């Protein structure tokens, strides 16, 4: 009984984290797409390094909206419905978040506290995914 409760709590945690990431990424991504200057989020293109491949936030906004927004929502749905191999998708989305921040940090002039929060969320999703993968491979 305790094991089932733990697994359910971990799945719910994954769903909540994925939905929080999704909502934030959809809103921020949309803001960057509709106003590539970043001013809608209180940012400036000065935050981008000169060596960054973009001179505004339009392309990053599309990527943010799609990769972190839409995909996180889709993975949350898969976890909720327990669609086959959802645990691998949780792990993958955690890796995507960590990779997103790693790439982002190469293109911006400073680190923001949100970078730590999103990286931590990615790490938690990776651990949850690994736990769920192990649970489903273990003999019952």
C-alpha positions in Angstrom: 0.0 0.0 0.0 2.8 2.5 0.9 4.6 1.7 -2.3 1.5 2.5 -4.4 1.0 5.7 -2.5 4.6 6.7 -3.1 4.4 6.0 -6.8 1.1 8.0 -7.1 2.6 10.9 -5.2 5.7 10.9 -7.5 3.5 10.8 -10.6 1.4 13.7 -9.3 4.6 15.6 -8.5 5.8 15.1 -12.1 2.4 16.3 -13.5 2.4 19.4 -11.3 6.0 20.3 -12.3 5.4 19.6 -16.0 2.3 21.8 -15.9 4.1 24.6 -14.1 6.9 24.5 -16.6 4.4 24.3 -19.5 2.3 27.3 -18.4 5.3 29.5 -17.8 7.0 28.5 -21.1 3.7 29.0 -23.0 3.2 32.5 -21.5 6.9 33.6 -21.8 7.2 32.0 -25.3 4.1 33.8 -26.5 5.3 37.1 -25.0 8.6 36.7 -26.9 6.9 35.8 -30.1 4.5 38.7 -29.9 7.1 41.2 -28.8 10.6 39.9 -29.7 12.3 42.9 -27.9 11.6 41.1 -24.6 10.1 44.3 -23.1 6.8 42.4 -22.3 8.8 40.4 -19.7 10.9 43.4 -18.6 13.9 42.2 -20.6 16.1 43.9 -23.2 18.0 42.5 -26.1 21.1 43.8 -24.2 20.8 40.6 -22.1 21.8 38.6 -25.2 25.6 38.2 -25.8 26.9 39.7 -29.1 28.0 36.2 -30.0 24.4 34.8 -29.6 22.9 33.6 -32.9 19.8 35.8 -32.3 19.5 39.6 -32.0 16.0 39.4 -30.5 13.8 36.8 -28.7 11.5 35.7 -31.6 13.2 32.4 -32.5 14.0 31.6 -28.8 10.3 32.4 -28.1 9.1 29.8 -30.7 11.5 27.2 -29.2 10.4 28.0 -25.7 6.7 27.9 -26.5 7.1 24.6 -28.4 9.8 22.6 -26.6 9.2 23.6 -23.0 5.5 24.7 -23.3 3.7 22.3 -25.6 6.0 19.3 -25.0 5.7 19.6 -21.2 1.9 19.8 -21.4 1.9 16.7 -23.6 4.2 14.8 -21.3 2.0 15.8 -18.3 -1.0 14.4 -20.2 0.9 11.2 -21.0 1.8 10.8 -17.3 -1.8 11.5 -16.2 -3.2 8.9 -18.6 -0.3 6.5 -18.0 0.4 6.2 -21.7 3.0 3.6 -22.5 6.6 4.7 -21.7 5.5 7.9 -20.0 8.3 7.5 -17.5 10.9 7.9 -20.3 9.2 11.1 -21.5 9.4 12.5 -17.9 13.1 11.7 -17.9 13.5 13.2 -21.4 11.6 16.4 -20.5 13.9 16.9 -17.5 16.9 16.5 -19.8 15.4 19.0 -22.2 15.0 21.5 -19.4 18.6 21.1 -18.3 19.8 21.4 -21.8 17.7 24.4 -22.5 19.3 26.3 -19.6 22.8 25.1 -20.5 22.3 26.4 -24.0 20.7 29.6 -22.8 23.6 30.4 -20.5 25.9 30.4 -23.4 23.9 33.1 -25.1 23.1 35.5 -22.2 25.2 38.0 -20.3 24.4 36.9 -16.7 22.8 34.2 -14.6 19.3 34.8 -13.2 17.8 32.9 -10.2 15.2 31.4 -12.6 18.1 29.5 -14.2 18.7 27.7 -10.9 15.0 27.0 -10.4 14.5 25.6 -13.9 17.6 23.5 -13.8 16.5 22.1 -10.4 13.1 21.3 -11.9 14.8 19.5 -14.7 17.0 17.5 -12.3 13.9 16.5 -10.3 12.1 15.4 -13.4 15.2 13.3 -14.4 15.2 11.6 -11.0 11.4 11.0 -11.1 11.7 9.6 -14.6 14.6 7.3 -13.5 12.6 6.2 -10.4 9.5 5.4 -12.5 11.6 3.5 -15.1 13.1 1.4 -12.3 9.7 0.8 -10.7 8.2 -0.4 -13.9 11.2 -2.7 -14.7 11.3 -4.2 -11.2 9.4 -7.5 -10.8 6.0 -7.1 -9.2 
